Amino acid sequence: MDPMVVSFTTEASRLALRAVGALLLLIGFWLAGVMVQRVMARLERAEHARPDVIALLGQIAKGTLIVLGVVTALGTMGVNVTALVAGLGLTGFALGFAFRDVLSNLLAGLLLLVYRPFARHDLISVTGYEGTVAGVDLRYTTLQREDGKVLIPNSILFTNPIQLRSRTP
């Protein structure tokens, strides 16, 4: 048999084995992410749990495991992942700088959900706006007023004084 054909078939079989291993790793990391998210969903139903925070942490854990699985699978395939990881770091820095207002609202929303300075149905006043808290998500807090709804960015709530007019029991 021609040495070139033998070389090609051996390299093809090595590549196929690497691809199967990488696919199995990726599936394993994905299943681990799904399982972590399900465990978090069970914790969400606990008596003293904060469902918004636990759901967010479950999504973050699943996403992190999937990204880690992709990087590990690419490394198994023989791709040099050091440049990829460095590129992801630089991309994260650039996106963080570009979206700093969005990220500040996101982090402030997370801290508001953790510390809970107010709850739904509380009457609050902040930066000239007064209303009943209709909802808190990661970016905005919704105040219900007589004339409609007001969306206040969470970074404003986190950095300005909040006056609690009435608290729900």
C-alpha positions as CSV (number, residue, x, y, z in Angstrom):
1,M,0.0,0.0,0.0
2,D,1.1,3.5,-0.7
3,P,2.8,5.2,2.4
4,M,0.8,8.3,1.7
5,V,-2.5,6.4,2.0
6,V,-1.4,4.7,5.2
7,S,-0.4,8.0,6.7
8,F,-3.7,9.6,5.6
9,T,-5.8,6.8,7.2
10,T,-3.8,6.8,10.4
11,E,-4.2,10.6,10.8
12,A,-7.9,10.4,9.9
13,S,-8.5,7.8,12.5
14,R,-6.6,9.9,15.1
15,L,-8.7,12.9,14.2
16,A,-11.9,10.9,14.4
17,L,-11.0,9.6,17.9
18,R,-10.2,13.1,19.0
19,A,-13.5,14.4,17.6
20,V,-15.4,11.6,19.4
21,G,-13.6,12.4,22.6
22,A,-14.3,16.1,22.2
23,L,-17.9,15.5,21.5
24,L,-18.2,13.3,24.6
25,L,-16.6,15.9,26.7
26,L,-18.9,18.6,25.4
27,I,-21.9,16.5,26.1
28,G,-20.7,15.7,29.6
29,F,-20.2,19.4,30.4
30,W,-23.6,20.2,28.9
31,L,-25.2,17.5,31.1
32,A,-23.4,18.8,34.1
33,G,-24.7,22.3,33.4
34,V,-28.3,21.0,33.1
35,M,-28.0,19.1,36.3
36,V,-26.6,22.1,38.2
37,Q,-29.5,24.2,36.9
38,R,-32.0,21.5,38.0
39,V,-30.4,21.4,41.5
40,M,-30.7,25.2,41.6
41,A,-34.4,25.0,40.6
42,R,-35.0,22.6,43.5
43,L,-33.2,25.0,45.9
44,E,-35.5,27.7,44.4
45,R,-38.5,26.1,46.0
46,A,-36.9,26.0,49.5
47,E,-38.6,27.9,52.3
48,H,-36.2,30.8,52.8
49,A,-34.8,30.9,49.2
50,R,-34.6,33.9,47.0
51,P,-35.9,32.5,43.7
52,D,-34.6,35.4,41.5
53,V,-31.1,35.1,42.8
54,I,-31.0,31.3,42.7
55,A,-32.4,31.2,39.1
56,L,-29.8,33.6,38.0
57,L,-27.0,31.6,39.7
58,G,-28.2,28.5,38.0
59,Q,-28.1,30.1,34.5
60,I,-24.6,31.5,35.2
61,A,-23.4,28.1,36.3
62,K,-24.8,26.4,33.3
63,G,-23.4,28.9,30.9
64,T,-19.9,28.7,32.6
65,L,-19.9,24.9,32.4
66,I,-20.8,25.0,28.7
67,V,-18.1,27.6,27.8
68,L,-15.6,25.5,29.8
69,G,-16.7,22.4,27.9
70,V,-16.3,24.1,24.6
71,V,-12.7,25.2,25.5
72,T,-11.9,21.7,26.8
73,A,-13.3,20.1,23.7
74,L,-11.3,22.3,21.5
75,G,-8.2,21.5,23.5
76,T,-8.9,17.8,23.1
77,M,-9.2,18.3,19.3
78,G,-5.7,19.8,19.3
79,V,-6.6,23.4,18.9
80,N,-4.2,25.8,20.8
81,V,-6.7,27.3,23.3
82,T,-4.2,29.7,25.0
83,A,-4.8,32.2,22.3
84,L,-8.5,31.6,22.4
85,V,-8.6,32.2,26.2
86,A,-6.5,35.3,25.9
87,G,-8.8,36.6,23.2
88,L,-11.9,35.8,25.3
89,G,-10.3,37.8,28.2
90,L,-9.6,40.8,25.9
91,T,-13.1,40.6,24.4
92,G,-14.6,40.5,27.9
93,F,-12.6,43.6,28.9
94,A,-13.7,45.5,25.8
95,L,-17.3,44.5,26.1
96,G,-17.3,45.4,29.8
97,F,-15.9,48.8,29.0
98,A,-18.4,49.3,26.2
99,F,-21.4,48.1,28.2
100,R,-20.4,49.5,31.6
101,D,-23.8,51.2,32.2
102,V,-25.6,47.9,31.4
103,L,-23.2,46.0,33.6
104,S,-23.6,48.5,36.4
105,N,-27.4,48.1,36.2
106,L,-27.0,44.3,36.1
107,L,-24.7,44.2,39.2
108,A,-26.9,46.7,41.0
109,G,-29.9,44.6,40.2
110,L,-28.2,41.5,41.6
111,L,-27.3,43.4,44.8
112,L,-30.8,44.7,45.1
113,L,-32.1,41.2,44.8
114,V,-29.7,39.9,47.4
115,Y,-30.0,42.7,50.0
116,R,-33.6,43.6,49.4
117,P,-33.8,47.1,50.7
118,F,-37.4,47.1,49.5
119,A,-39.9,44.4,48.3
120,R,-42.8,44.2,45.9
121,H,-45.8,46.3,46.8
122,D,-43.7,48.7,49.0
123,L,-44.3,52.4,48.4
124,I,-40.9,54.0,47.7
125,S,-39.5,57.4,46.6
126,V,-36.2,57.8,44.8
127,T,-34.8,60.7,42.7
128,G,-38.2,62.5,42.5
129,Y,-40.2,59.4,41.5
130,E,-42.7,57.8,43.9
131,G,-44.7,54.7,43.4
132,T,-45.4,51.1,44.4
133,V,-42.7,48.6,43.5
134,A,-44.3,46.4,40.8
135,G,-41.2,44.3,40.1
136,V,-37.4,44.1,40.3
137,D,-35.4,42.5,37.6
138,L,-31.7,42.6,36.7
139,R,-31.8,45.9,34.8
140,Y,-34.8,47.9,36.0
141,T,-37.1,48.4,38.9
142,T,-40.7,49.0,37.9
143,L,-42.7,51.5,39.9
144,Q,-46.5,51.6,39.5
145,R,-47.9,55.0,39.7
146,E,-51.4,56.4,39.1
147,D,-50.3,57.8,35.7
148,G,-48.6,54.6,34.6
149,K,-45.4,52.7,35.1
150,V,-41.9,54.1,35.6
151,L,-38.8,52.0,34.9
152,I,-35.9,53.1,37.0
153,P,-32.4,51.8,36.3
154,N,-31.1,49.7,39.2
155,S,-27.8,51.7,39.3
156,I,-29.8,54.8,40.3
157,L,-31.6,52.9,43.0
158,F,-28.3,51.5,44.3
159,T,-26.4,54.9,44.4
160,N,-29.2,57.2,45.5
161,P,-31.2,57.4,48.8
162,I,-34.4,55.5,48.8
163,Q,-37.3,56.6,51.0
164,L,-39.6,53.8,52.1
165,R,-43.0,55.4,52.4
166,S,-44.8,52.2,53.4
167,R,-43.6,48.6,53.8
168,T,-45.8,45.6,53.1
169,P,-45.9,43.1,56.0
